[in-house]
Amino acid sequence: MRASLLPIVCDRVRGQVSLLLDGELSQLEQRMVAAHLDRCADCREFATSVRAFTQALRTTPLESPSQPIVT
């Protein structure tokens, strides 16, 4: 068992952060996530981290392999 369990709402919001960044939440869900992030510093920090990582992935140029990949 984990030493510190996240409250259920924090766990749920953290699961929705990626969906929020992809524009896959309804307006109500977006507002609920935003309201929680306004109140919860830990989840806000998590969302900031995920947002930065996602932005880095989306803006990094694709690499072409130097040799073909054979399976």
N, C-alpha and C positions, 0 to 999 in steps of 0.2 A: 504494500500500500504506500502511495506517495506521502511524503511528510506534509506537504501543504497542497490541499486540493483546491482548485479554482472554484469559486461559486459557479453554479450552473449557468447563470446569465453571462458571466465572463467567458466561459467555455463556448457558449453558443455564439456570442459576438465575435470571438476570435475566429470561429469557423466561417463567419459571414464576411470577414474583412476582404478576403480574396474575391468573393462574389461582388462585393461593393466596388472594388477596383475594376472589375470586368463589366460593370454596369448591369449586373444580373439580379439586382434586388428591386423590389417594388418601391414606390415612393414612401410608403409606410415603413417598410423594413429599413430603408435608408435613414429615415428620421429616427427610428428606434436605435439603430447602431450609432448614429451621430450623438444622440442624447446620452447614450451610455459612455461613449468616448469622452464627452464633456465632463462626466462625473468620475471616470475611472482612469487614474494616471497610468496604471499598469497596462491596461488594454490600449490606451492611447499610445504608449511607447511601443507596444507590440504592433499596432497599426502603422505607425511611422516607419518601423523597421521593415515591415512587409511591403509598404508603399515604395520605399527606397530600393529594396531588392528587386521588386517587380519592374520599376522604372529602369534599373540597370540592365535587367534581362531584355527588356523591350527595345532599348536604345543601343545595345552592343551589336556591332556588325557581326554578321554570320561568318563563321570560319569555313573554309573549304579544306577538306582533308588533302594532304599532300600525296596520299596513295589511296586507291579505292579500298573500300571496306568490303571484305568478303566474309560471308557467314557460312 
